[in-house]
């Protein structure tokens, strides 16, 4: 992506691959795969993240594509590189070219691959691309204050906890959540990169 963070709208995402994963630009062709991933654990029942029910998946993808057209989001499908199975999804979002900032979020995975190497590997691919070709000065994350698992996962990436936005956003059930914000500066990325590579060697030693 040439000068991706200075382009308007944000340039289309490019495929990313490594550690047994392939991140493909999300499209309606991934509908059935995302439906199957969400059904693995009936993830739409989770209160602290928003995962589409089967009948909502097409609209869910279309909204992501509409946001991409507006320059505010770059959505990916996360696939097992060997089998082509869709494992979940993640996105760049809240893209602010003027300060070379974006966030990584809209992330969820099939229950059967949670607590595996998948999240670490996918985040590493996205962070490498953000701090590398995209030239980001900062990458951010946000999560529901009740989603302690997500907070722990973000902290393990090496991100710093910036604070809490109180009474910030609606949950799917209509309640209002507080949002915990995290970030990582470009200067902090090299050390985080080294730690994440070591972590992946432990989680998936035979996957390059």
matplotlib code that plots the C-alpha trace (Angstrom):
import matplotlib.pyplot as plt

x = [0.0, 1.9, 1.5, -1.5, -2.1, -2.0, -4.3, -8.0, -9.9, -7.7, -6.2, -7.7, -6.1, -3.5, -3.2, -0.9, 0.5, 2.6, 2.7, 0.1, -2.4, -3.5, -5.3, -7.4, -9.3, -12.8, -15.5, -18.9, -17.3, -16.3, -19.9, -20.3, -16.9, -17.7, -21.0, -19.3, -16.6, -19.3, -21.3, -18.2, -19.1, -22.3, -20.2, -23.2, -24.3, -21.3, -22.2, -18.8, -18.1, -20.3, -20.4, -23.1, -25.8, -25.9, -28.7, -26.8, -23.5, -24.0, -25.1, -22.1, -19.7, -21.4, -21.1, -17.4, -17.1, -19.1, -16.7, -13.8, -15.2, -15.5, -11.8, -12.4, -11.8, -9.8, -11.4, -9.7, -10.9, -8.4, -7.9, -6.0, -3.4, -3.3, -7.0, -8.5, -10.9, -12.1, -11.2, -12.5, -11.9, -10.0, -9.7, -7.8, -10.2, -10.5, -7.9, -6.5, -4.0, -3.1, -1.4, -0.5, -2.8, -5.0, -6.6, -6.8, -10.2, -13.5, -11.6, -13.2, -12.3, -14.0, -14.0, -11.9, -8.9, -9.1, -6.2, -4.1, -1.4, -4.0, -4.7, -1.0, 0.0, -2.8, -2.0, 1.7, 0.9, -1.3, 1.2, 4.2, 2.2, 1.0, 4.4, 6.2, 4.6, 1.8, 4.2, 2.1, 3.3, 0.9, -1.5, -4.4, -6.8, -10.1, -12.2, -15.2, -14.2, -16.0, -13.9, -11.0, -9.7, -9.4, -7.6, -5.1, -4.5, -3.9, -1.5, 0.4, 1.0, 3.0, 0.4, 0.1, -3.2, -4.1, -7.3, -11.0, -13.7, -16.7, -20.2, -18.8, -20.7, -23.8, -23.5, -25.6, -28.0, -28.7, -26.5, -23.8, -20.2, -17.0, -14.2, -10.6, -8.1, -4.6, -1.8, 1.7, 4.1, 6.4, 9.4, 7.9, 7.4, 10.8, 10.9, 7.3, 8.1, 10.9, 8.8, 5.9, 8.2, 9.5, 5.9, 5.0, 7.9, 6.4, 2.8, 3.5, 7.1, 6.6, 4.7, 6.8]
y = [0.0, 3.1, 5.9, 4.1, 6.3, 9.5, 8.1, 9.0, 6.8, 4.2, 1.9, -1.6, -4.1, -6.5, -10.2, -11.0, -14.5, -16.2, -18.7, -20.9, -18.1, -16.1, -12.8, -12.0, -8.7, -9.5, -9.9, -11.4, -14.6, -15.2, -15.2, -19.0, -19.3, -16.6, -18.2, -21.5, -19.7, -17.9, -21.1, -22.8, -21.8, -19.8, -16.7, -14.4, -15.1, -13.3, -10.1, -8.4, -8.5, -8.3, -11.4, -11.8, -14.5, -16.6, -14.5, -11.3, -12.3, -10.8, -7.4, -7.6, -8.0, -5.3, -2.8, -3.5, -3.0, 0.3, 1.5, 0.6, 2.7, 5.6, 5.2, 4.3, 0.5, -2.2, -5.6, -9.0, -12.6, -14.8, -18.2, -21.3, -21.2, -24.9, -25.7, -22.4, -22.6, -19.2, -18.9, -15.4, -11.8, -8.7, -5.1, -1.9, 0.8, 4.3, 5.3, 8.9, 9.6, 13.1, 11.5, 8.2, 6.3, 3.3, 0.7, -3.0, -4.5, -6.0, -9.2, -12.6, -16.3, -19.6, -21.1, -24.1, -21.9, -19.5, -19.8, -21.1, -19.3, -17.8, -14.5, -13.8, -14.6, -12.6, -9.6, -9.9, -9.9, -6.8, -5.0, -5.8, -4.3, -1.3, -0.3, -1.3, -0.5, 1.6, 3.8, 4.0, 6.2, 4.5, 1.5, 1.4, -1.2, -0.9, -3.4, -3.7, -3.2, -6.5, -8.4, -9.3, -12.0, -9.4, -7.0, -9.6, -10.6, -6.9, -6.4, -9.5, -7.9, -5.2, -2.5, 0.2, 0.7, 4.4, 4.6, 4.1, 5.9, 5.8, 5.2, 5.0, 2.6, 0.4, -3.4, -5.7, -6.2, -2.4, -1.8, 0.8, -0.2, 1.5, 1.1, 0.3, 1.9, 0.7, 1.8, 1.0, 3.6, 2.9, 3.2, 0.5, -1.9, -3.5, -4.8, -6.0, -7.7, -9.7, -10.8, -11.8, -13.9, -15.7, -16.3, -17.8, -20.2, -21.5, -21.6, -23.0, -24.2, -26.2, -23.4, -20.9]
z = [0.0, -1.1, 1.4, 2.8, 5.8, 3.7, 1.0, 0.9, 1.1, 2.9, 0.3, 0.0, 2.3, 0.9, 1.8, 4.7, 5.4, 8.0, 11.0, 9.3, 8.7, 5.7, 6.2, 3.1, 2.4, 3.7, 1.0, 0.7, -0.6, 3.1, 4.2, 4.7, 6.3, 8.8, 9.6, 10.3, 12.5, 14.5, 14.9, 16.5, 20.0, 19.1, 19.5, 18.9, 22.4, 23.9, 25.7, 25.5, 21.8, 18.7, 16.5, 13.9, 14.0, 10.8, 9.3, 10.0, 8.4, 5.0, 6.5, 8.9, 6.0, 3.9, 6.8, 7.0, 3.3, 3.5, 6.2, 4.0, 1.2, 3.6, 4.6, 8.2, 8.2, 6.5, 7.3, 7.0, 7.0, 9.0, 7.4, 8.1, 5.3, 4.7, 4.6, 3.7, 6.6, 7.9, 11.5, 12.2, 11.3, 12.3, 11.0, 11.0, 12.0, 13.3, 10.8, 11.3, 8.5, 9.9, 13.0, 11.4, 13.7, 13.4, 15.7, 15.4, 16.4, 15.3, 16.1, 16.9, 16.3, 16.3, 19.8, 18.7, 17.9, 20.8, 23.3, 20.4, 18.4, 16.0, 17.8, 18.4, 14.9, 13.3, 15.5, 14.7, 10.9, 11.3, 13.6, 11.2, 8.3, 10.3, 11.7, 8.4, 5.0, 6.5, 8.5, 11.6, 14.5, 16.9, 16.9, 19.3, 20.7, 22.6, 24.5, 26.8, 30.5, 31.2, 28.6, 30.8, 28.4, 25.7, 28.0, 29.0, 25.3, 24.4, 27.3, 26.2, 22.8, 24.7, 24.4, 27.1, 28.9, 28.3, 30.4, 30.4, 28.4, 30.7, 29.5, 26.0, 23.7, 23.5, 23.9, 21.8, 24.8, 25.0, 28.1, 28.0, 28.4, 29.6, 27.1, 28.0, 25.6, 24.8, 22.4, 21.2, 19.8, 16.9, 19.2, 21.4, 18.5, 18.0, 21.6, 21.3, 18.0, 19.5, 22.4, 20.2, 17.9, 21.0, 22.1, 18.8, 18.9, 22.2, 20.9, 17.5, 17.2, 14.0, 12.1, 10.1]

ax = plt.figure().add_subplot(projection="3d")
ax.plot(x, y, z, "-o")
ax.set_aspect("equal")
plt.show()
